[in-house]
Amino acid sequence: MQSSNACLPAYILASIVALAPGLANADSAAEMARKLQNPLANIKALMTDNAIGFDSGTTGDTSFAFQLQPVYAVDMPDRGFTLIPRASIPILGLEPGTDTPRTGQPTPGTGSTWGLGDSIVQAFYAPYTESTLKWGIGPQVSIPTATDSALEGPGWGAGVAGVLTGEFTPELTFAGLIANHWGDNGNFNTMTIQPMLYYNMPGRPGESLSYNAVISADWEASSSNRWTVPLGLSYSKTIDLGGGHGLDFGGGPYYNVVRPDGAARWQIRFSVSWLLP
């Protein structure tokens, strides 16, 4: 049963890929793709960042982590900066003993637990600059929205986050996000690093290969259980739907070369994002 569920996202992605060529406007699709690759872009979007984790928890079964990530940038040209509020609302399905960057210590219990985790809201200040190297910084706040104690993360908490974006060549772009968050739930103290490297494929507008995963360090854990480091590769495609709307989807496998006890051994990461006018 779990095997068929795990294959469903891949089947959906494959179906969309087959239909995509007839829908895409090449120039607009490429432009939309670059905006979605840039955490500091002036966009409005509903994004998702999802993972299916295999061999996780004390049972070695499959866990799920889906995140809704609304973004609503506010451009302020008279003041010379863009304000970019964004949120992360996790929907989790965890096996007992599963360790994730959002929940910290392994979850208790004897069976799968589904529900909301704790949500995080960020706001980046991104000043205008003529350089291709852009930066942003801002606070983040966590809200105790977890529907079950097994899914709790930081609870009420706060932290700081920074973003850096740029390009090596017109085809090869990068972005990086680093944050540290402190919470009142179990002395939560976790750093997350999200390096993003995109290769926009020449002659295939809106298509890219990338590394995009979250590296984390739980400072409250022992040194042998502190770091989670995934390595892998993703493919993504952006479709121009017209009227300023765009659809981006992608995914790929990642293996946790370093992981704490209870974390998934490997995972399939996938995303579906809706770009708004």
NUVOFI-863042 format. One record per residue (C-alpha): x, y, z; residue number from 1; residue in three letters. Coordinates in pm, 1 decimal. Layout:
REM NUVOFI-863042
X Y Z NUM ALA
...
***
This chain:
REM NUVOFI-863042
0.0 0.0 0.0 1 MET
281.2 238.1 89.0 2 GLN
458.9 151.3 -235.0 3 SER
166.3 260.4 -451.8 4 SER
128.4 584.3 -251.7 5 ASN
497.0 662.7 -300.8 6 ALA
466.9 615.6 -677.5 7 CYS
166.4 848.8 -710.2 8 LEU
362.2 1180.3 -717.9 9 PRO
598.4 1042.9 -984.0 10 ALA
300.3 930.8 -1195.6 11 TYR
139.0 1275.0 -1168.6 12 ILE
463.8 1449.8 -1264.0 13 LEU
514.9 1220.7 -1562.1 14 ALA
160.8 1292.2 -1682.8 15 SER
211.3 1668.5 -1660.3 16 ILE
544.7 1646.4 -1844.0 17 VAL
370.5 1468.9 -2130.6 18 ALA
110.8 1744.7 -2159.5 19 LEU
338.5 2042.5 -2094.9 20 ALA
492.4 2115.9 -2439.6 21 PRO
162.5 2224.3 -2589.6 22 GLY
92.6 2465.6 -2303.1 23 LEU
417.1 2652.1 -2253.6 24 ALA
509.4 2991.5 -2391.8 25 ASN
888.7 2958.7 -2411.2 26 ALA
1003.9 3310.9 -2321.9 27 ASP
751.6 3362.7 -2042.9 28 SER
810.0 3013.9 -1903.0 29 ALA
1184.1 3077.4 -1878.0 30 ALA
1127.2 3408.4 -1701.5 31 GLU
880.8 3251.2 -1457.6 32 MET
1123.1 2968.3 -1383.8 33 ALA
1397.9 3212.4 -1288.3 34 ARG
1162.5 3403.1 -1058.4 35 LYS
1060.5 3084.2 -880.3 36 LEU
1427.1 2989.0 -841.0 37 GLN
1497.9 3319.2 -663.8 38 ASN
1378.9 3345.7 -299.7 39 PRO
1409.3 3727.4 -326.0 40 LEU
1204.4 3768.4 -645.1 41 ALA
912.7 4008.9 -656.0 42 ASN
642.4 3742.6 -694.2 43 ILE
315.3 3622.3 -554.4 44 LYS
289.3 3245.1 -544.1 45 ALA
161.4 2941.3 -362.4 46 LEU
456.4 2704.7 -344.7 47 MET
499.9 2358.3 -197.3 48 THR
809.2 2171.7 -77.0 49 ASP
744.1 1804.4 -12.7 50 ASN
934.8 1492.0 82.6 51 ALA
854.8 1122.6 106.0 52 ILE
1109.2 968.7 342.7 53 GLY
1192.0 597.0 322.3 54 PHE
1335.4 379.4 600.9 55 ASP
1250.0 628.5 875.4 56 SER
1175.0 605.1 1247.1 57 GLY
1199.3 299.4 1467.0 58 THR
984.7 94.7 1228.4 59 THR
1186.9 169.7 913.4 60 GLY
866.3 268.1 733.4 61 ASP
772.2 564.4 512.7 62 THR
710.9 913.6 648.0 63 SER
569.5 1217.5 470.9 64 PHE
636.6 1590.7 500.2 65 ALA
433.7 1831.0 287.0 66 PHE
475.7 2208.5 317.8 67 GLN
249.4 2484.4 188.5 68 LEU
458.2 2797.1 129.1 69 GLN
261.2 3110.0 32.3 70 PRO
477.8 3404.7 -81.2 71 VAL
351.7 3761.0 -125.9 72 TYR
629.9 4006.3 -212.5 73 ALA
565.1 4380.2 -167.9 74 VAL
779.3 4599.3 -392.9 75 ASP
867.8 4944.1 -252.8 76 MET
1056.0 5129.1 -530.4 77 PRO
1031.1 5467.4 -354.6 78 ASP
1218.8 5319.8 -57.8 79 ARG
1460.0 5110.3 -260.4 80 GLY
1376.0 4763.1 -133.9 81 PHE
1137.5 4469.6 -158.2 82 THR
967.9 4315.3 145.4 83 LEU
908.5 3942.7 102.2 84 ILE
681.6 3775.0 360.2 85 PRO
655.4 3399.9 326.7 86 ARG
515.8 3121.1 541.1 87 ALA
571.8 2749.1 580.0 88 SER
276.6 2537.3 693.5 89 ILE
374.3 2169.7 736.9 90 PRO
141.4 1874.6 691.5 91 ILE
317.9 1570.6 836.5 92 LEU
265.7 1195.1 838.6 93 GLY
537.2 1053.5 1063.3 94 LEU
628.2 709.8 1185.0 95 GLU
721.0 675.0 1554.7 96 PRO
1079.9 772.7 1624.8 97 GLY
1109.5 989.3 1309.1 98 THR
1358.0 1277.0 1329.5 99 ASP
1300.7 1577.6 1099.8 100 THR
1440.6 1932.9 1096.2 101 PRO
1090.2 2062.3 1174.2 102 ARG
1025.3 1840.1 1476.5 103 THR
1377.0 1800.4 1616.0 104 GLY
1382.2 1504.3 1852.4 105 GLN
1225.6 1174.7 1734.9 106 PRO
849.3 1158.5 1767.3 107 THR
701.0 925.0 2029.5 108 PRO
409.3 688.4 1978.1 109 GLY
335.5 344.9 1842.5 110 THR
184.7 419.3 1501.1 111 GLY
172.3 671.5 1217.9 112 SER
66.7 1023.2 1313.8 113 THR
-88.3 1264.6 1062.9 114 TRP
-164.2 1633.3 1106.8 115 GLY
-25.9 1984.9 1109.8 116 LEU
315.3 2068.7 1248.4 117 GLY
425.0 2405.2 1385.0 118 ASP
421.1 2684.3 1124.8 119 SER
694.2 2939.3 1052.5 120 ILE
652.7 3291.5 909.0 121 VAL
948.2 3481.1 759.2 122 GLN
990.0 3835.7 626.2 123 ALA
1293.6 3928.0 414.8 124 PHE
1420.6 4279.5 355.4 125 TYR
1589.4 4282.1 11.0 126 ALA
1749.7 4614.3 -94.7 127 PRO
1780.5 4713.6 -460.7 128 TYR
2126.2 4664.7 -609.3 129 THR
2274.3 4683.7 -960.0 130 GLU
2487.8 4375.4 -892.0 131 SER
2378.3 4029.0 -1001.8 132 THR
2450.7 3927.2 -641.0 133 LEU
2140.9 3995.0 -429.1 134 LYS
2088.5 3953.8 -56.8 135 TRP
1809.1 3963.3 196.0 136 GLY
1772.9 3928.2 571.3 137 ILE
1488.3 3918.0 817.9 138 GLY
1320.8 3764.1 1120.7 139 PRO
1120.1 3446.2 1141.8 140 GLN
857.9 3345.4 1397.7 141 VAL
713.4 3003.5 1474.1 142 SER
350.2 2946.7 1573.0 143 ILE
233.5 2635.7 1766.4 144 PRO
-12.7 2499.6 1508.9 145 THR
70.9 2129.7 1567.3 146 ALA
-238.7 1912.6 1598.1 147 THR
-59.4 1631.5 1786.2 148 ASP
227.7 1623.3 2035.8 149 SER
414.2 1380.2 1805.5 150 ALA
425.4 1652.9 1537.7 151 LEU
536.3 1945.1 1755.3 152 GLU
838.9 2148.5 1656.7 153 GLY
961.1 2471.3 1814.8 154 PRO
622.2 2584.6 1944.5 155 GLY
636.1 2958.0 2004.5 156 TRP
978.3 3071.0 1889.8 157 GLY
1184.1 3307.9 1678.0 158 ALA
1498.7 3326.3 1473.6 159 GLY
1679.7 3505.5 1195.5 160 VAL
1729.1 3410.5 829.8 161 ALA
1942.5 3534.4 542.9 162 GLY
1934.0 3478.5 165.6 163 VAL
2198.4 3521.8 -104.5 164 LEU
2129.0 3480.7 -477.2 165 THR
2330.1 3524.6 -797.3 166 GLY
2450.1 3362.7 -1118.1 167 GLU
2770.1 3204.6 -1244.6 168 PHE
2655.3 3210.0 -1607.9 169 THR
2322.6 3289.6 -1777.5 170 PRO
2235.0 2920.2 -1745.9 171 GLU
2386.7 2845.0 -1402.4 172 LEU
2228.3 3029.5 -1110.2 173 THR
2238.6 2982.1 -735.6 174 PHE
2062.1 3078.4 -416.3 175 ALA
2124.6 2996.7 -54.1 176 GLY
1916.1 3034.5 259.1 177 LEU
2050.2 2998.8 612.5 178 ILE
1848.4 3032.7 931.7 179 ALA
1868.6 2951.6 1299.8 180 ASN
1556.0 2908.8 1506.5 181 HIS
1499.0 2890.6 1880.5 182 TRP
1176.4 2761.5 2035.8 183 GLY
1024.7 2712.6 2378.3 184 ASP
927.9 2349.7 2312.0 185 ASN
1201.2 2120.4 2448.2 186 GLY
1482.7 2375.7 2406.9 187 ASN
1446.1 2372.9 2027.8 188 PHE
1761.7 2514.1 1863.9 189 ASN
1805.6 2419.8 1498.2 190 THR
1998.3 2563.3 1206.0 191 MET
1883.0 2502.3 848.6 192 THR
2087.8 2562.1 534.4 193 ILE
1919.4 2536.3 194.7 194 GLN
2170.6 2555.3 -93.2 195 PRO
2008.7 2580.1 -436.4 196 MET
2203.7 2537.2 -760.0 197 LEU
2009.2 2552.9 -1089.3 198 TYR
2116.9 2464.7 -1441.4 199 TYR
1862.9 2613.4 -1683.0 200 ASN
1878.2 2389.2 -1988.1 201 MET
1969.3 2569.9 -2315.3 202 PRO
1709.5 2522.6 -2585.8 203 GLY
1455.2 2395.7 -2330.8 204 ARG
1300.5 2712.3 -2179.7 205 PRO
1149.0 2660.5 -1835.8 206 GLY
1334.5 2332.6 -1774.5 207 GLU
1616.7 2292.5 -1525.2 208 SER
1825.3 2047.7 -1327.3 209 LEU
1906.1 2141.1 -970.2 210 SER
2028.9 2054.4 -626.6 211 TYR
1773.2 2188.1 -378.5 212 ASN
1757.9 2031.1 -33.4 213 ALA
1768.2 2126.8 334.4 214 VAL
2079.7 2059.6 541.7 215 ILE
2009.4 2088.1 914.2 216 SER
2190.6 2086.2 1247.0 217 ALA
2007.3 2019.6 1574.6 218 ASP
2226.9 2193.6 1834.4 219 TRP
2042.4 2022.4 2121.0 220 GLU
2129.4 1672.6 1992.6 221 ALA
2450.5 1480.2 2052.4 222 SER
2732.2 1536.9 1800.1 223 SER
2665.5 1197.8 1637.3 224 SER
2296.3 1282.9 1586.2 225 ASN
2324.5 1651.7 1498.3 226 ARG
2347.7 1679.7 1119.1 227 TRP
2121.2 1581.6 829.9 228 THR
2288.4 1615.7 488.0 229 VAL
2096.1 1509.1 172.0 230 PRO
2258.9 1470.2 -168.5 231 LEU
2062.5 1427.4 -491.0 232 GLY
1929.3 1587.0 -808.0 233 LEU
1596.2 1734.6 -918.2 234 SER
1433.6 1808.6 -1253.1 235 TYR
1175.1 2085.9 -1283.7 236 SER
960.9 2243.9 -1554.4 237 LYS
769.3 2570.8 -1560.6 238 THR
460.8 2623.8 -1776.3 239 ILE
318.0 2962.7 -1875.8 240 ASP
-59.3 2932.1 -1838.8 241 LEU
-130.3 3282.7 -1964.7 242 GLY
-258.8 3592.4 -1788.9 243 GLY
43.0 3602.2 -1557.5 244 GLY
-27.5 3256.4 -1416.6 245 HIS
237.9 2987.6 -1418.2 246 GLY
275.1 2630.4 -1297.2 247 LEU
604.6 2480.1 -1185.5 248 ASP
655.4 2116.8 -1091.4 249 PHE
954.6 1895.6 -1029.8 250 GLY
1120.6 1638.5 -812.3 251 GLY
1402.0 1393.2 -765.5 252 GLY
1570.0 1145.9 -527.4 253 PRO
1797.0 1246.8 -238.5 254 TYR
2006.8 1026.4 -12.8 255 TYR
2091.5 1135.2 341.2 256 ASN
2467.9 1078.2 349.7 257 VAL
2468.8 1202.1 710.6 258 VAL
2162.2 1154.8 927.7 259 ARG
2058.1 1127.1 1292.3 260 PRO
1889.4 820.1 1437.1 261 ASP
1531.2 806.2 1311.6 262 GLY
1578.9 1025.6 1004.6 263 ALA
1489.0 881.7 664.2 264 ALA
1770.3 699.5 487.7 265 ARG
1662.1 844.7 152.6 266 TRP
1376.4 1051.5 18.4 267 GLN
1191.7 1166.4 -289.4 268 ILE
1152.8 1544.3 -291.6 269 ARG
888.8 1702.0 -515.2 270 PHE
722.0 2038.4 -555.4 271 SER
425.3 2196.8 -728.2 272 VAL
404.9 2576.5 -730.5 273 SER
146.9 2819.4 -865.7 274 TRP
272.5 3161.3 -977.1 275 LEU
10.2 3438.3 -956.5 276 LEU
-12.6 3765.4 -1155.5 277 PRO
***
